């Protein structure tokens, strides 16, 4: 999978990027709606922030895809 820094990023990278930003927006909206930050809100923030950050990093770097015929091997030929 080509990352965002390549000239032709793959569609899965773009989906990863959008989902990461959506997670960050959900987190921000929850923070804005809460009058005070309690323990449950803090736990949600600590869970969503690393997920969003890792999706962003994976989209920038690009996850390698397996070769097309990786499952097909010729035995003894």
DSSP file (Angstrom, degrees, kcal/mol; ACC not computed):
  #  RESIDUE AA STRUCTURE BP1 BP2  ACC     N-H-->O    O-->H-N    N-H-->O    O-->H-N    TCO  KAPPA ALPHA  PHI   PSI    X-CA   Y-CA   Z-CA
    1    1 A X              0   0    0      0, 0.0     2,-0.3     0, 0.0     8,-0.1   0.000 360.0 360.0 360.0 128.3    0.0    0.0    0.0
    2    2 A X        -     0   0    0      6,-0.2     8,-1.4    60,-0.1    11,-0.2  -0.612 360.0-129.6 -79.5 136.6    1.4    3.3   -1.0
    3    3 A X    >   -     0   0    0     58,-0.5     3,-1.2    -2,-0.3    57,-0.2  -0.127  28.0 -96.2 -78.1 177.9    1.5    6.0    1.8
    4    4 A X  T 3  S+     0   0    0     55,-1.8     5,-0.2     1,-0.3    56,-0.1   0.738 120.7  62.6 -67.9 -22.7    0.2    9.5    1.6
    5    5 A X  T 3  S+     0   0    0     55,-0.8    -1,-0.3     3,-0.1     2,-0.1   0.611  87.4  90.6 -80.4 -10.2    3.7   10.8    0.8
    6    6 A X  S <  S-     0   0    0     -3,-1.2     3,-0.4    54,-0.1    -4,-0.0  -0.359  89.1-114.3 -80.3 166.7    3.8    8.9   -2.5
    7    7 A X  S    S+     0   0    0      1,-0.3     2,-0.3    -2,-0.1    -1,-0.1   0.785 110.6  34.1 -72.5 -26.0    2.7   10.3   -5.7
    8    8 A X  S    S-     0   0    0     -5,-0.1    -1,-0.3     0, 0.0    -6,-0.2  -0.736  80.2-164.2-129.3  84.2   -0.2    7.8   -6.0
    9    9 A X        -     0   0    0     -3,-0.4    -6,-0.2    -2,-0.3    -5,-0.1  -0.390  24.5-115.4 -67.7 145.6   -1.6    6.9   -2.6
   10   10 A X    >>  -     0   0    0     -8,-1.4     4,-1.5     1,-0.1     3,-0.6  -0.400  21.0-113.4 -79.1 158.5   -3.8    3.8   -2.5
   11   11 A X  H 3> S+     0   0    0      1,-0.2     4,-2.3     2,-0.2     5,-0.2   0.833 115.2  59.0 -61.7 -33.0   -7.5    4.0   -1.6
   12   12 A X  H 3> S+     0   0    0      1,-0.2     4,-2.3     2,-0.2    -1,-0.2   0.851 103.2  52.8 -67.0 -31.7   -7.0    2.1    1.6
   13   13 A X  H <> S+     0   0    0     -3,-0.6     4,-2.3   -11,-0.2    -1,-0.2   0.905 108.8  49.3 -66.3 -41.1   -4.6    4.8    2.8
   14   14 A X  H  X S+     0   0    0     -4,-1.5     4,-2.4     2,-0.2    -2,-0.2   0.898 111.1  49.6 -66.6 -39.5   -7.1    7.5    2.2
   15   15 A X  H  X S+     0   0    0     -4,-2.3     4,-2.6     2,-0.2    -2,-0.2   0.911 110.5  50.7 -63.5 -41.7   -9.8    5.5    4.1
   16   16 A X  H  X S+     0   0    0     -4,-2.3     4,-2.1     2,-0.2    -2,-0.2   0.905 111.1  49.1 -60.6 -42.0   -7.4    5.1    7.0
   17   17 A X  H  X S+     0   0    0     -4,-2.3     4,-2.2     2,-0.2    -2,-0.2   0.927 111.9  47.2 -64.8 -46.2   -6.7    8.8    7.0
   18   18 A X  H  X S+     0   0    0     -4,-2.4     4,-2.3     1,-0.2    -2,-0.2   0.910 112.2  49.7 -64.1 -42.1  -10.3    9.8    6.9
   19   19 A X  H  X S+     0   0    0     -4,-2.6     4,-2.1     2,-0.2    -1,-0.2   0.877 109.6  52.4 -66.4 -35.6  -11.2    7.3    9.7
   20   20 A X  H  X S+     0   0    0     -4,-2.1     4,-1.8    -5,-0.2    -1,-0.2   0.915 111.2  46.0 -64.4 -42.8   -8.4    8.6   11.8
   21   21 A X  H  X S+     0   0    0     -4,-2.2     4,-2.3     2,-0.2    -2,-0.2   0.854 109.8  54.6 -69.4 -33.2   -9.6   12.2   11.5
   22   22 A X  H  X S+     0   0    0     -4,-2.3     4,-2.4     2,-0.2    -2,-0.2   0.903 106.6  51.7 -65.1 -39.4  -13.2   11.1   12.2
   23   23 A X  H  X S+     0   0    0     -4,-2.1     4,-2.1     1,-0.2    -2,-0.2   0.909 110.6  48.5 -61.3 -41.2  -12.0    9.5   15.4
   24   24 A X  H  X S+     0   0    0     -4,-1.8     4,-2.3     1,-0.2    -2,-0.2   0.885 110.8  50.4 -66.6 -37.4  -10.3   12.8   16.4
   25   25 A X  H  X S+     0   0    0     -4,-2.3     4,-2.5     2,-0.2    -2,-0.2   0.891 109.1  51.2 -68.4 -38.3  -13.4   14.8   15.5
   26   26 A X  H  X S+     0   0    0     -4,-2.4     4,-2.4     2,-0.2    -2,-0.2   0.916 110.6  49.8 -61.7 -43.3  -15.6   12.5   17.7
   27   27 A X  H  X S+     0   0    0     -4,-2.1     4,-2.0     1,-0.2    -2,-0.2   0.919 111.7  47.4 -62.3 -44.0  -13.2   13.0   20.5
   28   28 A X  H  X S+     0   0    0     -4,-2.3     4,-2.4     1,-0.2    -2,-0.2   0.899 111.1  51.4 -65.2 -40.1  -13.2   16.7   20.2
   29   29 A X  H  X S+     0   0    0     -4,-2.5     4,-2.0     1,-0.2    -1,-0.2   0.903 109.1  50.6 -64.8 -40.1  -17.0   16.8   20.0
   30   30 A X  H  X S+     0   0    0     -4,-2.4     4,-1.2     1,-0.2    -1,-0.2   0.889 110.8  49.4 -64.7 -38.0  -17.3   14.7   23.1
   31   31 A X  H  < S+     0   0    0     -4,-2.0    -2,-0.2     1,-0.2    -1,-0.2   0.905 111.0  49.3 -66.5 -40.5  -15.0   17.1   24.9
   32   32 A X  H  < S+     0   0    0     -4,-2.4    -2,-0.2     1,-0.2    -1,-0.2   0.841 111.4  49.4 -68.4 -32.1  -16.9   20.2   23.8
   33   33 A X  H  < S+     0   0    0     -4,-2.0     2,-0.4    -5,-0.2    -1,-0.2   0.730  93.1  86.7 -80.3 -21.6  -20.2   18.7   24.9
   34   34 A X     <  -     0   0    0     -4,-1.2     3,-0.1    -3,-0.2    -4,-0.0  -0.656  64.0-154.6 -85.1 131.1  -19.1   17.7   28.4
   35   35 A X  S    S+     0   0    0     -2,-0.4     2,-0.4     1,-0.2    -1,-0.2   0.863  83.6  12.8 -70.3 -34.4  -19.4   20.4   31.0
   36   36 A X  S    S-     0   0    0     -3,-0.1     2,-0.9     0, 0.0    -1,-0.2  -0.996  82.0-115.5-141.5 145.9  -16.7   18.8   33.1
   37   37 A X        -     0   0    0     -2,-0.4     2,-0.1    -3,-0.1    -6,-0.0  -0.710  40.9-179.1 -85.9 107.6  -14.2   16.1   32.3
   38   38 A X     >  -     0   0    0     -2,-0.9     4,-2.1     1,-0.0     5,-0.2  -0.301  44.2 -87.6 -96.8-173.8  -14.9   13.1   34.5
   39   39 A X  H  > S+     0   0    0      1,-0.2     4,-2.1     2,-0.2     5,-0.1   0.885 124.2  50.7 -64.3 -41.9  -13.1    9.7   34.8
   40   40 A X  H  > S+     0   0    0      2,-0.2     4,-2.1     1,-0.2    -1,-0.2   0.899 111.2  48.2 -65.9 -40.4  -15.2    8.0   32.0
   41   41 A X  H  > S+     0   0    0      1,-0.2     4,-2.2     2,-0.2    -1,-0.2   0.901 110.8  51.6 -65.9 -40.1  -14.6   10.9   29.5
   42   42 A X  H  X S+     0   0    0     -4,-2.1     4,-2.2     1,-0.2    -2,-0.2   0.895 108.8  50.7 -62.8 -39.2  -10.9   10.8   30.3
   43   43 A X  H  X S+     0   0    0     -4,-2.1     4,-1.3     2,-0.2    -2,-0.2   0.901 109.3  51.1 -65.4 -40.5  -10.8    7.1   29.7
   44   44 A X  H  X S+     0   0    0     -4,-2.1     4,-2.6     1,-0.2     5,-0.2   0.894 110.0  50.0 -63.2 -39.7  -12.5    7.5   26.3
   45   45 A X  H  X S+     0   0    0     -4,-2.2     4,-2.3     1,-0.2     5,-0.2   0.916 109.0  51.2 -64.8 -42.6  -10.0   10.2   25.4
   46   46 A X  H  X S+     0   0    0     -4,-2.2     4,-0.6     1,-0.2    -1,-0.2   0.742 114.3  45.0 -68.8 -21.6   -7.1    8.0   26.3
   47   47 A X  H  X S+     0   0    0     -4,-1.3     4,-1.0    -3,-0.2    -2,-0.2   0.879 116.5  42.7 -85.2 -42.5   -8.5    5.2   24.2
   48   48 A X  H  X S+     0   0    0     -4,-2.6     4,-2.5     1,-0.2     5,-0.2   0.833 105.2  62.4 -76.5 -32.6   -9.4    7.2   21.1
   49   49 A X  H  X S+     0   0    0     -4,-2.3     4,-2.5    -5,-0.2     5,-0.2   0.941 105.4  43.4 -64.4 -49.2   -6.3    9.4   20.9
   50   50 A X  H  X S+     0   0    0     -4,-0.6     4,-2.5    -5,-0.2    -1,-0.2   0.873 114.0  53.1 -64.5 -32.7   -3.7    6.5   20.3
   51   51 A X  H  X S+     0   0    0     -4,-1.0     4,-1.9     2,-0.2    -2,-0.2   0.936 112.1  44.0 -64.0 -45.4   -6.1    4.9   17.8
   52   52 A X  H  X S+     0   0    0     -4,-2.5     4,-1.9     2,-0.2    -2,-0.2   0.902 114.9  49.1 -66.3 -40.7   -6.4    8.1   15.8
   53   53 A X  H  X S+     0   0    0     -4,-2.5     4,-2.4    -5,-0.2    -2,-0.2   0.904 110.9  49.3 -66.8 -41.2   -2.7    8.8   16.0
   54   54 A X  H  X S+     0   0    0     -4,-2.5     4,-2.6     2,-0.2    -1,-0.2   0.861 109.8  51.9 -68.1 -34.4   -1.8    5.2   14.9
   55   55 A X  H  X S+     0   0    0     -4,-1.9     4,-1.9     2,-0.2    -1,-0.2   0.895 110.7  49.1 -65.3 -39.1   -4.2    5.4   11.9
   56   56 A X  H  X S+     0   0    0     -4,-1.9     4,-2.0     2,-0.2    -2,-0.2   0.925 113.2  45.7 -65.2 -44.9   -2.6    8.7   10.9
   57   57 A X  H  X S+     0   0    0     -4,-2.4     4,-2.5     1,-0.2     5,-0.3   0.905 112.4  50.9 -66.4 -42.0    1.0    7.2   11.1
   58   58 A X  H  X S+     0   0    0     -4,-2.6     4,-2.3     1,-0.2    -1,-0.2   0.863 110.5  50.3 -63.6 -35.1    0.0    4.1    9.3
   59   59 A X  H  < S+     0   0    0     -4,-1.9   -55,-1.8    -5,-0.2    -1,-0.2   0.878 112.0  47.1 -70.9 -36.6   -1.5    6.2    6.5
   60   60 A X  H  < S+     0   0    0     -4,-2.0   -55,-0.8   -57,-0.2    -2,-0.2   0.914 121.1  35.6 -69.9 -42.0    1.6    8.3    6.2
   61   61 A X  H  < S-     0   0    0     -4,-2.5   -58,-0.5   -58,-0.1    -2,-0.2   0.934 104.3-132.7 -78.5 -47.6    4.0    5.4    6.1
   62   62 A X     <  -     0   0    0     -4,-2.3     2,-0.4    -5,-0.3   -59,-0.2   0.369  10.4-110.6  95.9 128.4    1.9    2.9    4.2
   63   63 A X        -     0   0    0    -61,-0.2     2,-0.1    -5,-0.1   -50,-0.0  -0.773  36.2-114.4 -91.8 130.4    1.3   -0.7    5.1
   64   64 A X        -     0   0    0     -2,-0.4     2,-0.3     1,-0.1   -62,-0.1  -0.405  26.2-140.8 -67.9 137.7    3.0   -3.3    2.8
   65   65 A X        -     0   0    0     -2,-0.1     3,-0.1     1,-0.1    -1,-0.1  -0.734  21.9-109.0 -94.8 146.1    0.6   -5.4    0.8
   66   66 A X        -     0   0    0     -2,-0.3    -1,-0.1     1,-0.1     4,-0.0  -0.342  45.8 -87.9 -69.2 156.0    1.4   -9.1    0.3
   67   67 A X    >   -     0   0    0      1,-0.1     3,-1.3     2,-0.1     4,-0.2  -0.234  38.1-112.5 -61.6 156.7    2.3  -10.2   -3.3
   68   68 A X  T 3  S+     0   0    0      1,-0.3     3,-0.3     2,-0.1    -1,-0.1   0.865 113.9  34.4 -61.4 -40.3   -0.5  -11.1   -5.6
   69   69 A X  T >  S+     0   0    0      1,-0.2     3,-0.8     2,-0.1    -1,-0.3  -0.195  76.3 128.7-107.9  39.8    0.3  -14.9   -5.8
   70   70 A X  T <  S+     0   0    0     -3,-1.3    -1,-0.2     1,-0.2    -2,-0.1   0.739  74.1  49.0 -69.5 -21.9    1.6  -15.3   -2.2
   71   71 A X  T 3  S+     0   0    0     -3,-0.3     2,-0.7    -4,-0.2    -1,-0.2   0.590  95.3  81.6 -91.5 -12.6   -0.6  -18.3   -1.6
   72   72 A X    <   +     0   0    0     -3,-0.8     2,-0.4     2,-0.0    -1,-0.1  -0.842  54.6 166.2-105.5 110.0    0.2  -20.2   -4.8
   73   73 A X        -     0   0    0     -2,-0.7     2,-0.6     2,-0.0    -3,-0.0  -0.923  32.6-131.2-120.1 145.8    3.4  -22.2   -4.7
   74   74 A X        -     0   0    0     -2,-0.4     2,-0.6     2,-0.0     3,-0.2  -0.867  22.5-151.9 -96.0 123.6    4.5  -24.9   -7.1
   75   75 A X  S    S-     0   0    0     -2,-0.6    -2,-0.0     1,-0.2     0, 0.0  -0.858  70.5 -11.9-100.6 119.2    5.7  -28.0   -5.3
   76   76 A X              0   0    0     -2,-0.6    -1,-0.2     1,-0.1    -2,-0.0   0.641 360.0 360.0  75.1  15.5    8.4  -30.1   -7.0
   77   77 A X              0   0    0     -3,-0.2    -2,-0.1     0, 0.0    -1,-0.1   0.391 360.0 360.0-114.6 360.0    8.2  -28.5  -10.5
